[in-house]
Amino acid sequence: MEGSAAQSHAAHLEQTLLQARTLIESMVSLHRRRPAAASGVMRTDAAVTAETLERLVLRARRSVSVTLTGSVVFAEAVLRSLEQVPNGVAVRVLCTPAAIDVARTRLHRLPAVRVFRHELCGLVVVDGTLAFLRSAPGGEESSRAAIVTDTTAVSALELLYASAWSRGRRFLGHTELSPRLRTDLTRRILERLRDGHTDATAARELQVSLRTYRRHVAEIMRELDASSRFQAGVRAVELGLLPEERQSAV
């Protein structure tokens, strides 16, 4: 039953991510097919991203929600613009592991940061009323950007952001993983939890006693702050301790 729940969760997550990617890419390219005034999408030059973002962020009155990618140019522009956020505005930053590599120190200074392992497009949503989208399918040089003002489209983006945020891992939890979680034994145990093996079967395959296996599982769940084995498997994938694709049990 737990294995079936895991498959259902994985399918739901994949569907959500596909919807997000499709919506983001369609919003970025919509200006080619419809007038800006009609579509609520205005193309902007990626070269002036920093200036554009600062103007948008200064308009914030309630919230700024950001997805941060591994692009050095985009990360620098976003983080600089966030320094201009008016007092009292709630800021959330959802970043990829690659973004941590280029902005670790500055991300530590922000109050609400989570890590999401899946591919993200650059996104900044201000007050749930307008959004800045950036996509760079071929690298920095071929990046595209757009400002979205259509309320329906922005609301959809904000809902997708909320879904991804709920699945994100706390930033400090991601960057301060216990060395115990990075061992080969932990990986092998997590693989068996993910694949739905019984404790007896897993212990036999790993050539440890059932009691020892269960002790390791309890320690892993505690390190991952997971309340169930299923949740431990989900967080292991989010943290990069397991690959995303589900392998069949041997």
N, C-alpha and C positions, 0 to 999 in steps of 0.2 A: 504493500500500500504506500509506504514511504517512497519507494522507487517511482511509483506512478505519480505521486505528488511532485517529485523532483522533475520528472519529464514534463509535467504540465506547467510547472513554474518556468522551466527553461524555454518551453514553446512560447509562453506568454511574454517573457523577456525578449526573445528574439523578434516576436511580432511587434512589440513596442519600439524596439530599436530600428526595425525596418521602416515603421511608420514615421519615426523621427527623421531618419535619413531622407526618405522620400519627400516629406514635407519641406525640410530645409533646402534640399536641392531644387525643388519646384519653386520655392519662394525666391531663391537666388536667380533663377532663369526666367521668372515670369515676366520681367520687364521686356523681354525680347518679343513677347506675343501680345502684350496689352499696354496701353498708355499708362504712365506712372500714376496719374490721377485716378484712373479707373481701378488699377490693380492694387493700389496701396503699397506698391513696392518701388523704391527709387534706387537705381544703381548708383554706387559711389566708387570713386577711385581708391583702390586698396592702398595706394601710396600716401593717402591723407587719412589713414585709419586713426592715427593718434588724435588729430585735430577733430575729426568727426566724433570720436568716442567722448572726448572731453566736453563737447557741446551737448551731447545727449545726456551724459551723466550729470551735468550741472542742472538739468531739468528735473532730476529725480526728487520726489517728495516722500515716497513711501519705501520703495525697494529697488535694488539692482541685483539681478541674477545673471551670473556669468558662467560660461563653459570655457575653460582655458586649455588650449592645445599645446603641442610641443614647438610651435612656431616661435622663435625668439622675437621676431618683429611684432607679432600679435600679442604675445605675452607682455612685452615691454610696454606696448601701447595701452593695453588694458590696465595693467598695474599702475601706470602713471595716471590714467584717468580716474582710477578708484581713489587716488589721493585727493581728488577734487569733490568727492561725494559730500553733499551737505550733511550737517549734524542731524542725527535722528533717523537717517535713512538706513534700512536694513540691507546688508550686503552678503550675498552668498556666492561662493566660488566653487564650481565643480570642475576638477581638473583631471587630466590623464596622467599616468605615470611619467610620460615624456615631459609634461609641463613641469613636474616636480624637478626634473633634471636641470631645467633652464631657469627656474625661479624658486628654488627651495627656500632660501633665506627670507625672501619677501613674502612668500606664502605663509611662513610661520608667524608673521606679524598680523595676519588677518584673523578676525574672530570666528568666521564660519567657513571652513574649507573642508570639502570631501573629495575623495578620489574615486574615479570611475574607470575601470579597466578598458572599456570598449572605446572604439573610435568615436570621436566627437568632432563636430564642426564648431568653429568659433561662434559664440553667441553671447549677446548682451541684451537682456530684457529690462526695460526701465518702466517701473510702475504698472507693468502689465498692459501698457498702452502702445508702446513702440519697441522695436527690436532692431538690433544690428546683427547681420549675418555675414560670416566670412567662410569661404570654402577655398581650399588650395589643393585641387586634385593633382596638379603637376609640380608642386613646389611653390616657393615664395613668389617667383616671377610670374606665375600664371594664376595668382590668387584672384578671386572674385569677391565682391562685397555688395551688400544691399541693405537699405534701411526699410523696414516693414512697418507701415502705419495702419494697415487694415486690422480692425479690432478682432475679427474672427480668427485671422491667421495668427495674430499675436497671442490670443487666448489659447489657441491650440499649442503653440510653442511653449507657453508657460506651463500648460498641463503636462506636456512631455518632459519638460525640465523637472517638474515636481516628481514625476515618476522616476527619472534617473537619479535625482537627489536622494530619494528614499532608499535607493539601492547602493548609494555611494558609501564608501568606508571613511570613517573619521580620519582626518589627515594625520594627526599625531599617532593614531593607532596604526596607520599604514607605514609611517616612517620609522616607527620604533618597535618593529616586530621583534619578538623574542628570538634569539638564535635557535632555540629549541624547535621553532616552527619551520626552520630552514633545513632540517636534517633529512637524510634520505629515508629514515624510518618513518618520520612524520608524513612525508610525501606518500609513501606506500600505504600507510594507514588511511590517509585521506582518500586515496584512490579507491580503497575498498569500501569506505563509507559512502562515497559517491556512487559506486556501482551496486550498492545494496547487498553486499555480502553479510552473512550472519557473523556474529562474533566468533563462533566456533570455527567457521570456515576460514575467516581472516587470520585468526590466531594460528591455525594449522599451516596456512600458506606462508606466514611470516616466521614460523618456527619459534613461537613464544607461547607461554602458558596463557590460558583464557583470562586468568586474573591479571597478568601483566598487560595483555592487550587492552582490557577494559580500563586499567589504570592509565595507560597512554591516551586512550580516547578521552577520558575525563580531563586529563591535563590539557589536551589539545583544545577541547571545547572551552575550558577556562581561559586559555590564552587568546582564543578568538572571540571571547565574550559571546558565545553562542548558547542558546537555550535548548537547542535540539541538534541532532546529528545532521539533519537536512540543512539547517541554518549554517552549521559549521562548513558543510560542503559548498554552499553558496558563497560564503565569505572567503573560503580558500581560493575560489576562482577569481573573485574580485581582487584579491591581494596578489594574484599571480603565483600562488602556491600550487595550483593545478591549472592545466590548460582548459580552454573554454569547451572544446569538443568533448563529448561524452564518449568514453571508450567502452566497448562491450566487456562484460566480465569474462574472465578466463575460466 
